[in-house]
Amino acid sequence: MKRKILLGVTGSIAAYKSAEIASGLTQAGYNVQVVMTASAVKFITPLTLETITKNKVYVDMFIDEDHTQVTHITLATESDLILIAPATYNMIAKTATGIADNLLSAILAAANWDRVIFAPAMNANMYHNPINLQNIEKLQQHGCNFIEPDEGMLACGTTGKGRLKNVPAILEAVEGYFCEKILTNRKVLISAGATREYIDPIRFISNTSTGLMGVSLAKACRNMGADVTLVLANSPLEVNGVKIIRVDTVAQMREEVIREFKNTDYAFAAAAVSDYKPKAYSQSKIKKTGEAMSLEFEENIDILAELGHLKQKQVLIGFAAESDDLFKNARTKLEKKSLDMIIANNLSNFAANDGKVWLITSDKTVELEKRPKEKLAYDIVRTILKVGD
Ligand SMILES: Cc1cc2nc3c(=O)[nH]c(=O)nc-3n(C[C@H](O)[C@H](O)[C@H](O)COP(=O)(O)O)c2cc1C
């Protein structure tokens, strides 16, 4: 059965974004029931949201023809999640002070607050108003969840904190809300992306890794309740709710990874690091000479092997991307670098959106179904926890 989400829309200029939120939630397979305030209806029509969700939109407390049920109570109790997006200063204040003078505020008064997420949107002065901040804190203490607004250009022409969080991040927060919290109180360290080794100030050797697998793992672990640190090399990808340390070279990645490793429970080495680096680095830009040119390379430091040596309580998970003898090479790497597990994949996974992998331990090989990396990441984490039991 589809999960039910009640999407509460209030009278913010960002109300038009609720159409994109409703659409995203509907496409993700949720049954979306929209409730709007009278002010919200001035910004976006119920018709739009009704068409997107294929459900009747409720606005008025007393207009409903069917009084065999008390609408605000059934809507409050039958929803798996209540998402207020955008949430006005006014609606946050009403909920925090116990006012229930319209349908949406009455629903919130009757709801289980652990199942409520507010995504505030307002002018920066309104957001930083101490009454608003106190209201948010009070609601959080009572179990409500908040999606912090972004900083940036506001509709009133000023800049500051108060922009409704971007829609993909709101959709991710909903996905995270429903995710099983199997990594609560666990610290996860992930390295991802493609390192660079420089030849001169502007030229380097690198690889085609996008960082998507590591970033997807970071999102999945965050949604499963972990405290995540992501050491990310040369990837434009963003992740909310995760500590991101951006690096460039193998040496920089090593420094950050080694520092974070000791406090980690699970470490995923998903970065595509440069195994070799140019033996000499030219301080100035190398000029064309009209002659052929050759570069000599030397072996780079091996971060994963170092982590294998330092390992105490940590579960260390490596990745092997191979063009030949996948399983043989993956097993050799597992043993040589003292890993607990290795995720083996073919080179075709590199820089692709989908992934097909095998999880290998000293005595098991588990095949995982080919899936988009964003979904595969959840399968990998669940399998690791199952295999590790
Ligand atoms: C053009 C316009 C834009 C507004 N934008 C916001 C906003 O982004 N956030 C907010 O808290 N209030 C905003 N307001 C004020 C609210 O609409 C007002 O406080 C209203 O009473 C909120 O009602 P509701 O919480 O029942 O939806 C705006 C008002 C106008 C006229």
PDBQT file of the ligand as one rigid body, heavy atoms in Angstrom, charges set to zero:
ROOT
HETATM    1  C1  LIG A 401       3.437  38.703  -1.535  1.00  0.00    +0.000 C 
HETATM    2  C2  LIG A 401       3.480  38.084  -0.171  1.00  0.00    +0.000 A 
HETATM    3  C3  LIG A 401       4.458  37.192   0.130  1.00  0.00    +0.000 A 
HETATM    4  C4  LIG A 401       4.540  36.601   1.387  1.00  0.00    +0.000 A 
HETATM    5  N1  LIG A 401       5.532  35.707   1.648  1.00  0.00    +0.000 NA
HETATM    6  C5  LIG A 401       5.629  35.153   2.876  1.00  0.00    +0.000 A 
HETATM    7  C6  LIG A 401       6.649  34.221   3.148  1.00  0.00    +0.000 A 
HETATM    8  O1  LIG A 401       7.458  33.827   2.274  1.00  0.00    +0.000 OA
HETATM    9  N2  LIG A 401       6.720  33.704   4.398  1.00  0.00    +0.000 N 
HETATM   10  C7  LIG A 401       5.854  34.060   5.380  1.00  0.00    +0.000 A 
HETATM   11  O2  LIG A 401       5.998  33.578   6.506  1.00  0.00    +0.000 OA
HETATM   12  N3  LIG A 401       4.876  34.946   5.131  1.00  0.00    +0.000 NA
HETATM   13  C8  LIG A 401       4.727  35.500   3.929  1.00  0.00    +0.000 A 
HETATM   14  N4  LIG A 401       3.716  36.384   3.671  1.00  0.00    +0.000 N 
HETATM   15  C9  LIG A 401       2.781  36.726   4.743  1.00  0.00    +0.000 C 
HETATM   16  C10 LIG A 401       1.751  35.624   4.950  1.00  0.00    +0.000 C 
HETATM   17  O3  LIG A 401       1.024  35.387   3.746  1.00  0.00    +0.000 OA
HETATM   18  C11 LIG A 401       0.799  35.997   6.094  1.00  0.00    +0.000 C 
HETATM   19  O4  LIG A 401       1.510  36.025   7.326  1.00  0.00    +0.000 OA
HETATM   20  C12 LIG A 401      -0.382  35.064   6.197  1.00  0.00    +0.000 C 
HETATM   21  O5  LIG A 401      -1.179  35.443   7.308  1.00  0.00    +0.000 OA
HETATM   22  C13 LIG A 401       0.050  33.626   6.353  1.00  0.00    +0.000 C 
HETATM   23  O6  LIG A 401      -1.100  32.784   6.478  1.00  0.00    +0.000 OA
HETATM   24  P1  LIG A 401      -0.998  31.206   6.632  1.00  0.00    +0.000 P 
HETATM   25  O7  LIG A 401       0.090  30.939   7.582  1.00  0.00    +0.000 OA
HETATM   26  O8  LIG A 401      -2.345  30.820   7.192  1.00  0.00    +0.000 OA
HETATM   27  O9  LIG A 401      -0.808  30.649   5.291  1.00  0.00    +0.000 OA
HETATM   28  C14 LIG A 401       3.603  36.947   2.410  1.00  0.00    +0.000 A 
HETATM   29  C15 LIG A 401       2.582  37.845   2.074  1.00  0.00    +0.000 A 
HETATM   30  C16 LIG A 401       2.536  38.416   0.823  1.00  0.00    +0.000 A 
HETATM   31  C17 LIG A 401       1.420  39.376   0.495  1.00  0.00    +0.000 C 
ENDROOT
TORSDOF 0
